[in-house]
Amino acid sequence: MPDEAQSAAAPQPDKPVAAPATPQKAAPSNAPKPAPPEPAADAVRPPEAAKPAEPAA
């Protein structure tokens, strides 16, 4: 059973790595691909905006 868990865990790391590589290939063909990067920046911006708000308050 433990062997199966390890096998399943190995495919997981491979998937995340293959996922980013696939989007990049589709990016040139799919213009909407650039949209995902925006959400990522927004997620990082909220934390930064919250930090300045704390000191300001």
mmCIF file as Biopython writes it, N, C-alpha, C and O atoms, coordinates in Angstrom:
data_model
#
loop_
_atom_site.group_PDB
_atom_site.id
_atom_site.type_symbol
_atom_site.label_atom_id
_atom_site.label_alt_id
_atom_site.label_comp_id
_atom_site.label_asym_id
_atom_site.label_entity_id
_atom_site.label_seq_id
_atom_site.pdbx_PDB_ins_code
_atom_site.Cartn_x
_atom_site.Cartn_y
_atom_site.Cartn_z
_atom_site.occupancy
_atom_site.B_iso_or_equiv
_atom_site.auth_seq_id
_atom_site.auth_asym_id
_atom_site.pdbx_PDB_model_num
ATOM 1   N N  . MET A ? 1  ? 0.841  -1.211 0.000   1.0 0.0 1  A 1 
ATOM 2   C CA . MET A ? 1  ? 0.000  0.000  0.000   1.0 0.0 1  A 1 
ATOM 3   C C  . MET A ? 1  ? 0.877  1.263  0.000   1.0 0.0 1  A 1 
ATOM 4   O O  . MET A ? 1  ? 0.637  2.173  -0.794  1.0 0.0 1  A 1 
ATOM 5   N N  . PRO A ? 2  ? 1.885  1.333  0.874   1.0 0.0 2  A 1 
ATOM 6   C CA . PRO A ? 2  ? 2.774  2.518  0.940   1.0 0.0 2  A 1 
ATOM 7   C C  . PRO A ? 2  ? 3.380  2.806  -0.425  1.0 0.0 2  A 1 
ATOM 8   O O  . PRO A ? 2  ? 3.553  3.965  -0.802  1.0 0.0 2  A 1 
ATOM 9   N N  . ASP A ? 3  ? 3.701  1.748  -1.165  1.0 0.0 3  A 1 
ATOM 10  C CA . ASP A ? 3  ? 4.288  1.945  -2.507  1.0 0.0 3  A 1 
ATOM 11  C C  . ASP A ? 3  ? 3.317  2.728  -3.382  1.0 0.0 3  A 1 
ATOM 12  O O  . ASP A ? 3  ? 3.718  3.631  -4.117  1.0 0.0 3  A 1 
ATOM 13  N N  . GLU A ? 4  ? 2.038  2.375  -3.296  1.0 0.0 4  A 1 
ATOM 14  C CA . GLU A ? 4  ? 1.036  3.067  -4.127  1.0 0.0 4  A 1 
ATOM 15  C C  . GLU A ? 4  ? 0.989  4.549  -3.766  1.0 0.0 4  A 1 
ATOM 16  O O  . GLU A ? 4  ? 0.912  5.405  -4.647  1.0 0.0 4  A 1 
ATOM 17  N N  . ALA A ? 5  ? 1.035  4.844  -2.485  1.0 0.0 5  A 1 
ATOM 18  C CA . ALA A ? 5  ? 0.983  6.249  -2.043  1.0 0.0 5  A 1 
ATOM 19  C C  . ALA A ? 5  ? 2.159  7.016  -2.643  1.0 0.0 5  A 1 
ATOM 20  O O  . ALA A ? 5  ? 1.991  8.137  -3.123  1.0 0.0 5  A 1 
ATOM 21  N N  . GLN A ? 6  ? 3.336  6.419  -2.615  1.0 0.0 6  A 1 
ATOM 22  C CA . GLN A ? 6  ? 4.527  7.093  -3.167  1.0 0.0 6  A 1 
ATOM 23  C C  . GLN A ? 6  ? 4.349  7.299  -4.672  1.0 0.0 6  A 1 
ATOM 24  O O  . GLN A ? 6  ? 4.679  8.360  -5.201  1.0 0.0 6  A 1 
ATOM 25  N N  . SER A ? 7  ? 3.828  6.285  -5.352  1.0 0.0 7  A 1 
ATOM 26  C CA . SER A ? 7  ? 3.639  6.382  -6.810  1.0 0.0 7  A 1 
ATOM 27  C C  . SER A ? 7  ? 2.677  7.528  -7.110  1.0 0.0 7  A 1 
ATOM 28  O O  . SER A ? 7  ? 2.912  8.313  -8.029  1.0 0.0 7  A 1 
ATOM 29  N N  . ALA A ? 8  ? 1.608  7.626  -6.349  1.0 0.0 8  A 1 
ATOM 30  C CA . ALA A ? 8  ? 0.609  8.684  -6.563  1.0 0.0 8  A 1 
ATOM 31  C C  . ALA A ? 8  ? 1.231  10.042 -6.248  1.0 0.0 8  A 1 
ATOM 32  O O  . ALA A ? 8  ? 0.918  11.038 -6.899  1.0 0.0 8  A 1 
ATOM 33  N N  . ALA A ? 9  ? 2.097  10.077 -5.266  1.0 0.0 9  A 1 
ATOM 34  C CA . ALA A ? 9  ? 2.730  11.352 -4.880  1.0 0.0 9  A 1 
ATOM 35  C C  . ALA A ? 9  ? 3.695  11.802 -5.978  1.0 0.0 9  A 1 
ATOM 36  O O  . ALA A ? 9  ? 3.808  12.999 -6.247  1.0 0.0 9  A 1 
ATOM 37  N N  . ALA A ? 10 ? 4.380  10.873 -6.604  1.0 0.0 10 A 1 
ATOM 38  C CA . ALA A ? 10 ? 5.347  11.230 -7.665  1.0 0.0 10 A 1 
ATOM 39  C C  . ALA A ? 10 ? 4.628  11.895 -8.842  1.0 0.0 10 A 1 
ATOM 40  O O  . ALA A ? 10 ? 5.072  12.947 -9.303  1.0 0.0 10 A 1 
ATOM 41  N N  . PRO A ? 11 ? 3.544  11.321 -9.338  1.0 0.0 11 A 1 
ATOM 42  C CA . PRO A ? 11 ? 2.791  11.903 -10.462 1.0 0.0 11 A 1 
ATOM 43  C C  . PRO A ? 11 ? 2.320  13.318 -10.126 1.0 0.0 11 A 1 
ATOM 44  O O  . PRO A ? 11 ? 2.257  14.168 -11.014 1.0 0.0 11 A 1 
ATOM 45  N N  . GLN A ? 12 ? 1.999  13.577 -8.894  1.0 0.0 12 A 1 
ATOM 46  C CA . GLN A ? 12 ? 1.504  14.911 -8.517  1.0 0.0 12 A 1 
ATOM 47  C C  . GLN A ? 12 ? 2.534  15.986 -8.856  1.0 0.0 12 A 1 
ATOM 48  O O  . GLN A ? 12 ? 2.213  16.915 -9.596  1.0 0.0 12 A 1 
ATOM 49  N N  . PRO A ? 13 ? 3.757  15.891 -8.339  1.0 0.0 13 A 1 
ATOM 50  C CA . PRO A ? 13 ? 4.799  16.892 -8.634  1.0 0.0 13 A 1 
ATOM 51  C C  . PRO A ? 13 ? 5.022  17.016 -10.139 1.0 0.0 13 A 1 
ATOM 52  O O  . PRO A ? 13 ? 5.246  18.114 -10.648 1.0 0.0 13 A 1 
ATOM 53  N N  . ASP A ? 14 ? 4.960  15.891 -10.847 1.0 0.0 14 A 1 
ATOM 54  C CA . ASP A ? 14 ? 5.167  15.928 -12.308 1.0 0.0 14 A 1 
ATOM 55  C C  . ASP A ? 14 ? 4.038  16.708 -12.975 1.0 0.0 14 A 1 
ATOM 56  O O  . ASP A ? 14 ? 4.275  17.460 -13.921 1.0 0.0 14 A 1 
ATOM 57  N N  . LYS A ? 15 ? 2.821  16.531 -12.488 1.0 0.0 15 A 1 
ATOM 58  C CA . LYS A ? 15 ? 1.672  17.221 -13.104 1.0 0.0 15 A 1 
ATOM 59  C C  . LYS A ? 15 ? 1.845  18.739 -13.013 1.0 0.0 15 A 1 
ATOM 60  O O  . LYS A ? 15 ? 1.769  19.419 -14.036 1.0 0.0 15 A 1 
ATOM 61  N N  . PRO A ? 16 ? 2.071  19.279 -11.836 1.0 0.0 16 A 1 
ATOM 62  C CA . PRO A ? 16 ? 2.275  20.733 -11.669 1.0 0.0 16 A 1 
ATOM 63  C C  . PRO A ? 16 ? 3.341  21.265 -12.619 1.0 0.0 16 A 1 
ATOM 64  O O  . PRO A ? 16 ? 3.187  22.346 -13.186 1.0 0.0 16 A 1 
ATOM 65  N N  . VAL A ? 17 ? 4.410  20.515 -12.792 1.0 0.0 17 A 1 
ATOM 66  C CA . VAL A ? 17 ? 5.506  20.967 -13.667 1.0 0.0 17 A 1 
ATOM 67  C C  . VAL A ? 17 ? 5.057  20.920 -15.126 1.0 0.0 17 A 1 
ATOM 68  O O  . VAL A ? 17 ? 5.382  21.810 -15.912 1.0 0.0 17 A 1 
ATOM 69  N N  . ALA A ? 18 ? 4.311  19.881 -15.479 1.0 0.0 18 A 1 
ATOM 70  C CA . ALA A ? 18 ? 3.848  19.737 -16.868 1.0 0.0 18 A 1 
ATOM 71  C C  . ALA A ? 18 ? 2.741  20.759 -17.145 1.0 0.0 18 A 1 
ATOM 72  O O  . ALA A ? 18 ? 2.622  21.251 -18.267 1.0 0.0 18 A 1 
ATOM 73  N N  . ALA A ? 19 ? 1.952  21.072 -16.154 1.0 0.0 19 A 1 
ATOM 74  C CA . ALA A ? 19 ? 0.847  22.029 -16.336 1.0 0.0 19 A 1 
ATOM 75  C C  . ALA A ? 19 ? 1.388  23.386 -16.798 1.0 0.0 19 A 1 
ATOM 76  O O  . ALA A ? 19 ? 0.943  23.896 -17.826 1.0 0.0 19 A 1 
ATOM 77  N N  . PRO A ? 20 ? 2.324  23.977 -16.076 1.0 0.0 20 A 1 
ATOM 78  C CA . PRO A ? 20 ? 2.913  25.271 -16.468 1.0 0.0 20 A 1 
ATOM 79  C C  . PRO A ? 20 ? 3.496  25.209 -17.873 1.0 0.0 20 A 1 
ATOM 80  O O  . PRO A ? 20 ? 3.384  26.173 -18.631 1.0 0.0 20 A 1 
ATOM 81  N N  . ALA A ? 21 ? 4.110  24.100 -18.225 1.0 0.0 21 A 1 
ATOM 82  C CA . ALA A ? 21 ? 4.737  23.966 -19.554 1.0 0.0 21 A 1 
ATOM 83  C C  . ALA A ? 21 ? 3.651  23.952 -20.631 1.0 0.0 21 A 1 
ATOM 84  O O  . ALA A ? 21 ? 3.834  24.523 -21.706 1.0 0.0 21 A 1 
ATOM 85  N N  . THR A ? 22 ? 2.534  23.307 -20.348 1.0 0.0 22 A 1 
ATOM 86  C CA . THR A ? 22 ? 1.445  23.245 -21.341 1.0 0.0 22 A 1 
ATOM 87  C C  . THR A ? 22 ? 0.842  24.632 -21.574 1.0 0.0 22 A 1 
ATOM 88  O O  . THR A ? 22 ? 0.690  25.043 -22.725 1.0 0.0 22 A 1 
ATOM 89  N N  . PRO A ? 23 ? 0.499  25.353 -20.523 1.0 0.0 23 A 1 
ATOM 90  C CA . PRO A ? 23 ? -0.062 26.715 -20.658 1.0 0.0 23 A 1 
ATOM 91  C C  . PRO A ? 23 ? 0.847  27.603 -21.495 1.0 0.0 23 A 1 
ATOM 92  O O  . PRO A ? 23 ? 0.369  28.373 -22.328 1.0 0.0 23 A 1 
ATOM 93  N N  . GLN A ? 24 ? 2.139  27.501 -21.282 1.0 0.0 24 A 1 
ATOM 94  C CA . GLN A ? 24 ? 3.082  28.342 -22.035 1.0 0.0 24 A 1 
ATOM 95  C C  . GLN A ? 24 ? 2.937  28.065 -23.531 1.0 0.0 24 A 1 
ATOM 96  O O  . GLN A ? 24 ? 2.907  28.993 -24.339 1.0 0.0 24 A 1 
ATOM 97  N N  . LYS A ? 25 ? 2.848  26.801 -23.892 1.0 0.0 25 A 1 
ATOM 98  C CA . LYS A ? 25 ? 2.717  26.446 -25.320 1.0 0.0 25 A 1 
ATOM 99  C C  . LYS A ? 25 ? 1.396  27.005 -25.852 1.0 0.0 25 A 1 
ATOM 100 O O  . LYS A ? 25 ? 1.341  27.506 -26.975 1.0 0.0 25 A 1 
ATOM 101 N N  . ALA A ? 26 ? 0.354  26.920 -25.062 1.0 0.0 26 A 1 
ATOM 102 C CA . ALA A ? 26 ? -0.965 27.405 -25.490 1.0 0.0 26 A 1 
ATOM 103 C C  . ALA A ? 26 ? -0.998 28.937 -25.456 1.0 0.0 26 A 1 
ATOM 104 O O  . ALA A ? 26 ? -1.792 29.558 -26.163 1.0 0.0 26 A 1 
ATOM 105 N N  . ALA A ? 27 ? -0.155 29.531 -24.653 1.0 0.0 27 A 1 
ATOM 106 C CA . ALA A ? 27 ? -0.132 31.005 -24.530 1.0 0.0 27 A 1 
ATOM 107 C C  . ALA A ? 27 ? -0.012 31.647 -25.912 1.0 0.0 27 A 1 
ATOM 108 O O  . ALA A ? 27 ? -0.850 32.474 -26.268 1.0 0.0 27 A 1 
ATOM 109 N N  . PRO A ? 28 ? 1.002  31.291 -26.697 1.0 0.0 28 A 1 
ATOM 110 C CA . PRO A ? 28 ? 1.177  31.878 -28.035 1.0 0.0 28 A 1 
ATOM 111 C C  . PRO A ? 28 ? -0.066 31.657 -28.890 1.0 0.0 28 A 1 
ATOM 112 O O  . PRO A ? 28 ? -0.473 32.552 -29.631 1.0 0.0 28 A 1 
ATOM 113 N N  . SER A ? 29 ? -0.671 30.475 -28.794 1.0 0.0 29 A 1 
ATOM 114 C CA . SER A ? 29 ? -1.858 30.169 -29.601 1.0 0.0 29 A 1 
ATOM 115 C C  . SER A ? 29 ? -3.102 30.769 -28.944 1.0 0.0 29 A 1 
ATOM 116 O O  . SER A ? 29 ? -3.991 31.277 -29.628 1.0 0.0 29 A 1 
ATOM 117 N N  . ASN A ? 30 ? -3.156 30.705 -27.618 1.0 0.0 30 A 1 
ATOM 118 C CA . ASN A ? 30 ? -4.336 31.240 -26.904 1.0 0.0 30 A 1 
ATOM 119 C C  . ASN A ? 30 ? -3.994 32.593 -26.278 1.0 0.0 30 A 1 
ATOM 120 O O  . ASN A ? 30 ? -3.151 32.661 -25.385 1.0 0.0 30 A 1 
ATOM 121 N N  . ALA A ? 31 ? -4.619 33.638 -26.723 1.0 0.0 31 A 1 
ATOM 122 C CA . ALA A ? 31 ? -4.362 34.972 -26.162 1.0 0.0 31 A 1 
ATOM 123 C C  . ALA A ? 31 ? -4.882 35.061 -24.726 1.0 0.0 31 A 1 
ATOM 124 O O  . ALA A ? 31 ? -4.295 35.769 -23.907 1.0 0.0 31 A 1 
ATOM 125 N N  . PRO A ? 32 ? -5.960 34.364 -24.408 1.0 0.0 32 A 1 
ATOM 126 C CA . PRO A ? 32 ? -6.545 34.413 -23.047 1.0 0.0 32 A 1 
ATOM 127 C C  . PRO A ? 32 ? -5.590 33.879 -21.990 1.0 0.0 32 A 1 
ATOM 128 O O  . PRO A ? 32 ? -5.807 34.091 -20.797 1.0 0.0 32 A 1 
ATOM 129 N N  . LYS A ? 33 ? -4.534 33.187 -22.414 1.0 0.0 33 A 1 
ATOM 130 C CA . LYS A ? 33 ? -3.572 32.635 -21.442 1.0 0.0 33 A 1 
ATOM 131 C C  . LYS A ? 33 ? -2.987 33.755 -20.577 1.0 0.0 33 A 1 
ATOM 132 O O  . LYS A ? 33 ? -2.864 33.559 -19.368 1.0 0.0 33 A 1 
ATOM 133 N N  . PRO A ? 34 ? -2.628 34.889 -21.114 1.0 0.0 34 A 1 
ATOM 134 C CA . PRO A ? 34 ? -2.067 36.013 -20.331 1.0 0.0 34 A 1 
ATOM 135 C C  . PRO A ? 34 ? -2.995 36.422 -19.185 1.0 0.0 34 A 1 
ATOM 136 O O  . PRO A ? 34 ? -2.550 37.078 -18.243 1.0 0.0 34 A 1 
ATOM 137 N N  . ALA A ? 35 ? -4.239 36.056 -19.247 1.0 0.0 35 A 1 
ATOM 138 C CA . ALA A ? 35 ? -5.198 36.423 -18.191 1.0 0.0 35 A 1 
ATOM 139 C C  . ALA A ? 35 ? -4.798 35.790 -16.852 1.0 0.0 35 A 1 
ATOM 140 O O  . ALA A ? 35 ? -4.818 36.484 -15.835 1.0 0.0 35 A 1 
ATOM 141 N N  . PRO A ? 36 ? -4.438 34.510 -16.810 1.0 0.0 36 A 1 
ATOM 142 C CA . PRO A ? 36 ? -4.039 33.841 -15.554 1.0 0.0 36 A 1 
ATOM 143 C C  . PRO A ? 36 ? -2.960 34.608 -14.797 1.0 0.0 36 A 1 
ATOM 144 O O  . PRO A ? 36 ? -3.092 34.778 -13.585 1.0 0.0 36 A 1 
ATOM 145 N N  . PRO A ? 37 ? -1.920 35.069 -15.440 1.0 0.0 37 A 1 
ATOM 146 C CA . PRO A ? 37 ? -0.852 35.844 -14.772 1.0 0.0 37 A 1 
ATOM 147 C C  . PRO A ? 37 ? -1.425 37.044 -14.023 1.0 0.0 37 A 1 
ATOM 148 O O  . PRO A ? 37 ? -0.934 37.382 -12.947 1.0 0.0 37 A 1 
ATOM 149 N N  . GLU A ? 38 ? -2.442 37.687 -14.561 1.0 0.0 38 A 1 
ATOM 150 C CA . GLU A ? 38 ? -3.025 38.865 -13.890 1.0 0.0 38 A 1 
ATOM 151 C C  . GLU A ? 38 ? -3.574 38.491 -12.509 1.0 0.0 38 A 1 
ATOM 152 O O  . GLU A ? 38 ? -3.220 39.125 -11.515 1.0 0.0 38 A 1 
ATOM 153 N N  . PRO A ? 39 ? -4.431 37.473 -12.438 1.0 0.0 39 A 1 
ATOM 154 C CA . PRO A ? 39 ? -4.977 37.020 -11.144 1.0 0.0 39 A 1 
ATOM 155 C C  . PRO A ? 39 ? -3.871 36.758 -10.130 1.0 0.0 39 A 1 
ATOM 156 O O  . PRO A ? 39 ? -4.022 37.078 -8.951  1.0 0.0 39 A 1 
ATOM 157 N N  . ALA A ? 40 ? -2.788 36.192 -10.570 1.0 0.0 40 A 1 
ATOM 158 C CA . ALA A ? 40 ? -1.670 35.887 -9.667  1.0 0.0 40 A 1 
ATOM 159 C C  . ALA A ? 40 ? -1.132 37.189 -9.080  1.0 0.0 40 A 1 
ATOM 160 O O  . ALA A ? 40 ? -0.855 37.259 -7.883  1.0 0.0 40 A 1 
ATOM 161 N N  . ALA A ? 41 ? -0.982 38.211 -9.903  1.0 0.0 41 A 1 
ATOM 162 C CA . ALA A ? 41 ? -0.459 39.504 -9.433  1.0 0.0 41 A 1 
ATOM 163 C C  . ALA A ? 41 ? -1.459 40.113 -8.448  1.0 0.0 41 A 1 
ATOM 164 O O  . ALA A ? 41 ? -1.067 40.687 -7.432  1.0 0.0 41 A 1 
ATOM 165 N N  . ASP A ? 42 ? -2.736 39.985 -8.752  1.0 0.0 42 A 1 
ATOM 166 C CA . ASP A ? 42 ? -3.764 40.540 -7.850  1.0 0.0 42 A 1 
ATOM 167 C C  . ASP A ? 42 ? -3.663 39.871 -6.477  1.0 0.0 42 A 1 
ATOM 168 O O  . ASP A ? 42 ? -3.772 40.533 -5.446  1.0 0.0 42 A 1 
ATOM 169 N N  . ALA A ? 43 ? -3.455 38.567 -6.478  1.0 0.0 43 A 1 
ATOM 170 C CA . ALA A ? 43 ? -3.375 37.829 -5.208  1.0 0.0 43 A 1 
ATOM 171 C C  . ALA A ? 43 ? -2.183 38.340 -4.403  1.0 0.0 43 A 1 
ATOM 172 O O  . ALA A ? 43 ? -2.245 38.396 -3.175  1.0 0.0 43 A 1 
ATOM 173 N N  . VAL A ? 44 ? -1.114 38.707 -5.074  1.0 0.0 44 A 1 
ATOM 174 C CA . VAL A ? 44 ? 0.088  39.200 -4.372  1.0 0.0 44 A 1 
ATOM 175 C C  . VAL A ? 44 ? -0.111 40.664 -3.978  1.0 0.0 44 A 1 
ATOM 176 O O  . VAL A ? 44 ? 0.424  41.106 -2.962  1.0 0.0 44 A 1 
ATOM 177 N N  . ARG A ? 45 ? -0.851 41.398 -4.746  1.0 0.0 45 A 1 
ATOM 178 C CA . ARG A ? 45 ? -1.043 42.828 -4.457  1.0 0.0 45 A 1 
ATOM 179 C C  . ARG A ? 45 ? -1.879 43.037 -3.193  1.0 0.0 45 A 1 
ATOM 180 O O  . ARG A ? 45 ? -1.527 43.865 -2.353  1.0 0.0 45 A 1 
ATOM 181 N N  . PRO A ? 46 ? -2.965 42.308 -3.052  1.0 0.0 46 A 1 
ATOM 182 C CA . PRO A ? 46 ? -3.816 42.460 -1.846  1.0 0.0 46 A 1 
ATOM 183 C C  . PRO A ? 46 ? -2.995 42.431 -0.561  1.0 0.0 46 A 1 
ATOM 184 O O  . PRO A ? 46 ? -3.151 43.319 0.277   1.0 0.0 46 A 1 
ATOM 185 N N  . PRO A ? 47 ? -2.125 41.435 -0.380  1.0 0.0 47 A 1 
ATOM 186 C CA . PRO A ? 47 ? -1.273 41.368 0.829   1.0 0.0 47 A 1 
ATOM 187 C C  . PRO A ? 47 ? -0.433 42.634 0.970   1.0 0.0 47 A 1 
ATOM 188 O O  . PRO A ? 47 ? -0.316 43.180 2.068   1.0 0.0 47 A 1 
ATOM 189 N N  . GLU A ? 48 ? 0.145  43.100 -0.114  1.0 0.0 48 A 1 
ATOM 190 C CA . GLU A ? 48 ? 0.990  44.306 -0.056  1.0 0.0 48 A 1 
ATOM 191 C C  . GLU A ? 48 ? 0.139  45.515 0.332   1.0 0.0 48 A 1 
ATOM 192 O O  . GLU A ? 48 ? 0.548  46.319 1.169   1.0 0.0 48 A 1 
ATOM 193 N N  . ALA A ? 49 ? -1.028 45.644 -0.265  1.0 0.0 49 A 1 
ATOM 194 C CA . ALA A ? 49 ? -1.913 46.778 0.019   1.0 0.0 49 A 1 
ATOM 195 C C  . ALA A ? 49 ? -2.324 46.731 1.498   1.0 0.0 49 A 1 
ATOM 196 O O  . ALA A ? 49 ? -2.444 47.770 2.147   1.0 0.0 49 A 1 
ATOM 197 N N  . ALA A ? 50 ? -2.535 45.540 2.015   1.0 0.0 50 A 1 
ATOM 198 C CA . ALA A ? 50 ? -2.949 45.397 3.419   1.0 0.0 50 A 1 
ATOM 199 C C  . ALA A ? 50 ? -1.807 45.853 4.332   1.0 0.0 50 A 1 
ATOM 200 O O  . ALA A ? 50 ? -2.060 46.473 5.364   1.0 0.0 50 A 1 
ATOM 201 N N  . LYS A ? 51 ? -0.576 45.560 3.973   1.0 0.0 51 A 1 
ATOM 202 C CA . LYS A ? 51 ? 0.578  45.959 4.810   1.0 0.0 51 A 1 
ATOM 203 C C  . LYS A ? 51 ? 0.633  47.488 4.946   1.0 0.0 51 A 1 
ATOM 204 O O  . LYS A ? 51 ? 0.660  47.994 6.068   1.0 0.0 51 A 1 
ATOM 205 N N  . PRO A ? 52 ? 0.650  48.227 3.850   1.0 0.0 52 A 1 
ATOM 206 C CA . PRO A ? 52 ? 0.695  49.701 3.900   1.0 0.0 52 A 1 
ATOM 207 C C  . PRO A ? 52 ? -0.498 50.248 4.683   1.0 0.0 52 A 1 
ATOM 208 O O  . PRO A ? 52 ? -0.368 51.246 5.392   1.0 0.0 52 A 1 
ATOM 209 N N  . ALA A ? 53 ? -1.636 49.613 4.564   1.0 0.0 53 A 1 
ATOM 210 C CA . ALA A ? 53 ? -2.846 50.079 5.259   1.0 0.0 53 A 1 
ATOM 211 C C  . ALA A ? 53 ? -2.624 49.968 6.769   1.0 0.0 53 A 1 
ATOM 212 O O  . ALA A ? 53 ? -3.033 50.855 7.517   1.0 0.0 53 A 1 
ATOM 213 N N  . GLU A ? 54 ? -1.998 48.914 7.213   1.0 0.0 54 A 1 
ATOM 214 C CA . GLU A ? 54 ? -1.777 48.731 8.666   1.0 0.0 54 A 1 
ATOM 215 C C  . GLU A ? 54 ? -0.911 49.863 9.227   1.0 0.0 54 A 1 
ATOM 216 O O  . GLU A ? 54 ? -1.324 50.521 10.182  1.0 0.0 54 A 1 
ATOM 217 N N  . PRO A ? 55 ? 0.255  50.103 8.675   1.0 0.0 55 A 1 
ATOM 218 C CA . PRO A ? 55 ? 1.145  51.177 9.176   1.0 0.0 55 A 1 
ATOM 219 C C  . PRO A ? 55 ? 0.451  52.534 9.071   1.0 0.0 55 A 1 
ATOM 220 O O  . PRO A ? 55 ? 0.590  53.370 9.963   1.0 0.0 55 A 1 
ATOM 221 N N  . ALA A ? 56 ? -0.293 52.757 7.989   1.0 0.0 56 A 1 
ATOM 222 C CA . ALA A ? 56 ? -0.978 54.041 7.790   1.0 0.0 56 A 1 
ATOM 223 C C  . ALA A ? 56 ? -1.998 54.235 8.911   1.0 0.0 56 A 1 
ATOM 224 O O  . ALA A ? 56 ? -2.131 55.329 9.460   1.0 0.0 56 A 1 
ATOM 225 N N  . ALA A ? 57 ? -2.715 53.165 9.242   1.0 0.0 57 A 1 
ATOM 226 C CA . ALA A ? 57 ? -3.745 53.282 10.278  1.0 0.0 57 A 1 
ATOM 227 C C  . ALA A ? 57 ? -3.037 53.542 11.596  1.0 0.0 57 A 1 
ATOM 228 O O  . ALA A ? 57 ? -3.689 53.680 12.631  1.0 0.0 57 A 1 
#
